Amino acid sequence: MKICAVGDMHGQLANVFQAIDESKPELLLCCGDWGDPGKLDHAQFREILSHVHVLSVYGNHDDIPFLSTAANSDGSPVILQPGEVVERDGLKFAGISGIWAKSHAQPYYVTDDDVAAQASALESSGVDVLLSHGCPVGIADTLPGGRHGGQRCFLDAFHAINPSLYLCGHLHAEQKRVLKDGRIIVNVGYTCEGDYWTFDVTDRGIETGHFRIS
């Protein structure tokens, strides 16, 4: 299965079209931040759905009401719901939307308890690929200067759900980590400025590639 992964477009969808054209994926995964309300062109977004099946989480720069009703050509939702597992071509996908916060003051805030509850619901589901907008602390969350930008709750969720591939975003800093047991964690980076990833999933494993549109 050929997968393309993007994130943090912030309303700039041209690079998504180019990534699809270059990689010709069977599935497009997104780690959120398609664009704030008023900055996401709904017609362009629907054009993407006409070219490829999309599974996504939302971040802190998203038109959540619009994305919540968006559907693929087969009628299936684009947004992965809390605790939901979507199976496609023999792989199981799940997602945790939003960014970490101590309250629910914004619709895209998730607390430690929210993330823990979603992880618990997915713990025994055999998830192969996990998406989130926020990042697990200490893994693929390094910022310029060496600081870490992730949160403990996402790291705990990763260990509880135990996917083979974990994709995150939010930090605009592409990076990859392969653990000793073979699990892969990728921060997709900043598709607004050209970052995207491909994943060839076969019986032999997962082959990854990072690309940057000039």
Secondary structure, 3 states (H helix, E strand, C coil): CEEEEECCCCCCCHHHHHHHHHHCCCEEEECCCCECCCCCCHHHHHHHHHHCEEEECCCCCECHHHHHHCECCCCCECECCCCCCEEECCEEEEEECCEECCCCCCCCEECHHHHHHHHHHHCCCCCCEEEECCCECCCCCECCCCCECCEHHHHHHHHHHCCCEEEECCCCCCEEEECCCCCEEEECCCHHHCEEEEEEEECCEEEEEEEECC
